[in-house]
Amino acid sequence: MQRQKQLAIISVLLSIDMKNSNISHIRLLYGLFAGILLICLGLFFSHIFYAEEEPLVGDLTAFNSRYAFTVTDLHASASLYAVEHPIEGLPAGISAHAHVNRFDVDCYTDDEVIGSDPRLRWATALQLFSVVALVAIVVLVVAALISFYRSAKQGKVFPRRCVTLLLVIGLLLLLLSLSVDTQNYLERSLAYRLLANAQWVPQARYTIHFTRIFFGLTIIFLSQIIRIGREFQDEQELTI
């Protein structure tokens, strides 16, 4: 009897020690995640501060124009891509040529028809939604990490709140991907309309970013796997 009590005490102590070790590992991973997040935020804001100025809608006094917009990441047309651009200033015995694959366009106009084009309004609305969705995803990720940490301290592996947060994060990532792809298509179609007769005519087609969609679907499936694991855990607790 005394030996059984000793074994039970040792088992409890080992369980507590293992739990504390796991909590320490979680803290270490969270610290690394926080460091990476701070680095990414620093790079993001430094890019904003040191990036070249681009025209914004309504901010065109220096250009004597009422409307302006920047269309970014346009794919070059076949004729433009076929043109080779020589690179100068290379060492002796080396020659290189560049091909235009993607380019940005800054458009300035006084045409009210273009300034009131619904594609500009929809693109602006989708861009705003993308920013809000991205901020929401970051906040929900932090909330999910906090929820998981608190549950781990209580000895629970699959917190219900974490399952819901992961599902919402996956859905938001899907909507964010579709929003960005649709926004890019609207900008490209407008640029194609304006530059149809110019040398720098872009390609205008709807493209889907499969990487973001893949990660969104992966997070959704992961949330459902955790939900099933949570149900198994509840069943085991009821059985015990």
ZAMARGU-4260 file (C-alpha; in steps of 0.2 Angstrom, whole numbers, plus 5000, padded with zeros to 4 digits):
<rodrens>
0) 5000/5000/5000 | 5014/5012/5005 | 5023/5008/4989 | 5008/5012/4978 | 5006/5029/4986
5) 5024/5032/4983 | 5022/5027/4965 | 5007/5038/4963 | 5016/5053/4971 | 5031/5050/4959
10) 5019/5049/4944 | 5010/5066/4949 | 5027/5074/4951 | 5033/5068/4934 | 5017/5074/4926
15) 5019/5091/4934 | 5037/5092/4928 | 5032/5087/4911 | 5018/5099/4911 | 5030/5113/4916
20) 5043/5108/4903 | 5029/5109/4889 | 5024/5126/4896 | 5042/5132/4895 | 5043/5125/4877
25) 5027/5134/4872 | 5034/5150/4880 | 5050/5148/4870 | 5040/5146/4853 | 5029/5161/4858
30) 5045/5171/4861 | 5052/5167/4844 | 5035/5170/4835 | 5034/5188/4844 | 5052/5191/4838
35) 5048/5186/4820 | 5032/5197/4821 | 5042/5212/4827 | 5055/5210/4813 | 5041/5209/4800
40) 5032/5224/4807 | 5049/5234/4806 | 5052/5229/4788 | 5034/5233/4784 | 5035/5251/4791
45) 5052/5254/4785 | 5046/5250/4767 | 5032/5262/4769 | 5044/5276/4776 | 5057/5274/4763
50) 5047/5269/4748 | 5046/5281/4733 | 5031/5293/4733 | 5017/5287/4722 | 5001/5297/4717
55) 4986/5295/4728 | 4968/5299/4723 | 4965/5318/4726 | 4983/5322/4730 | 4988/5329/4713
60) 4991/5348/4715 | 5009/5346/4709 | 5003/5337/4693 | 4988/5349/4689 | 4977/5335/4688
65) 4961/5330/4698 | 4962/5311/4696 | 4976/5299/4698 | 4979/5281/4703 | 4993/5269/4703
70) 4991/5252/4695 | 5004/5240/4702 | 5011/5223/4697 | 5004/5223/4679 | 5010/5209/4668
75) 5018/5214/4652 | 5010/5210/4635 | 5018/5198/4624 | 5025/5211/4612 | 5032/5221/4627
80) 5040/5205/4634 | 5048/5201/4618 | 5058/5217/4618 | 5076/5215/4625 | 5083/5229/4635
85) 5102/5230/4635 | 5111/5232/4652 | 5125/5244/4652 | 5140/5246/4663 | 5144/5227/4664
90) 5162/5221/4666 | 5172/5217/4650 | 5167/5200/4642 | 5149/5200/4649 | 5133/5205/4641
95) 5115/5204/4647 | 5098/5209/4642 | 5083/5212/4653 | 5065/5208/4648 | 5050/5217/4655
100) 5039/5205/4665 | 5029/5216/4677 | 5028/5235/4678 | 5018/5249/4687 | 5008/5263/4679
105) 5005/5280/4686 | 4990/5288/4678 | 4985/5306/4678 | 4969/5314/4670 | 4956/5327/4671
110) 4943/5315/4663 | 4929/5314/4676 | 4922/5298/4667 | 4939/5289/4672 | 4939/5298/4689
115) 4921/5291/4693 | 4924/5274/4685 | 4916/5261/4697 | 4931/5250/4695 | 4941/5262/4705
120) 4928/5263/4719 | 4927/5244/4720 | 4946/5242/4720 | 4947/5255/4734 | 4934/5246/4744
125) 4942/5229/4741 | 4959/5237/4746 | 4951/5243/4762 | 4943/5227/4766 | 4960/5218/4763
130) 4968/5229/4776 | 4954/5226/4789 | 4955/5207/4785 | 4973/5207/4787 | 4973/5216/4804
135) 4959/5205/4810 | 4969/5189/4805 | 4984/5195/4815 | 4973/5199/4830 | 4964/5182/4829
140) 4981/5173/4828 | 4987/5182/4844 | 4970/5178/4852 | 4972/5159/4847 | 4990/5158/4854
145) 4984/5166/4870 | 4969/5154/4871 | 4980/5139/4868 | 4993/5144/4881 | 4980/5146/4894
150) 4972/5129/4890 | 4989/5121/4890 | 4992/5127/4908 | 4976/5119/4913 | 4981/5103/4905
155) 4969/5104/4890 | 4975/5101/4873 | 4961/5106/4861 | 4952/5122/4868 | 4935/5126/4860
160) 4939/5144/4858 | 4955/5140/4848 | 4945/5129/4836 | 4933/5144/4832 | 4947/5156/4830
165) 4956/5145/4818 | 4940/5143/4808 | 4937/5161/4807 | 4956/5164/4802 | 4954/5152/4788
170) 4938/5160/4781 | 4946/5177/4782 | 4961/5171/4773 | 4951/5164/4759 | 4941/5181/4758
175) 4957/5191/4759 | 4964/5181/4744 | 4948/5183/4733 | 4948/5201/4738 | 4966/5205/4733
180) 4964/5195/4716 | 4948/5204/4712 | 4955/5221/4716 | 4970/5217/4705 | 4959/5212/4691
185) 4949/5228/4692 | 4965/5238/4691 | 4972/5228/4677 | 4956/5230/4667 | 4955/5248/4669
190) 4974/5250/4664 | 4970/5239/4649 | 4956/5251/4644 | 4967/5266/4646 | 4983/5259/4638
195) 4975/5248/4624 | 4983/5259/4610 | 4999/5262/4619 | 5016/5253/4619 | 5014/5248/4637
200) 4998/5239/4635 | 4996/5226/4650 | 4988/5210/4651 | 4970/5210/4659 | 4965/5193/4665
205) 4958/5187/4682 | 4972/5177/4691 | 4970/5167/4707 | 4983/5167/4721 | 4983/5148/4725
210) 4995/5149/4739 | 4984/5160/4750 | 4969/5149/4746 | 4979/5133/4750 | 4984/5140/4767
215) 4966/5146/4771 | 4959/5129/4767 | 4973/5121/4777 | 4969/5131/4792 | 4950/5127/4790
220) 4954/5108/4789 | 4966/5110/4804 | 4952/5118/4814 | 4940/5104/4811 | 4953/5091/4815
225) 4956/5100/4832 | 4937/5100/4834 | 4936/5081/4832 | 4951/5079/4844 | 4941/5090/4857
230) 4926/5079/4855 | 4936/5063/4858 | 4944/5071/4873 | 4927/5076/4880 | 4921/5058/4877
235) 4936/5051/4887 | 4933/5063/4901 | 4915/5057/4902 | 4920/5039/4902 | 4933/5041/4915
</rodrens>
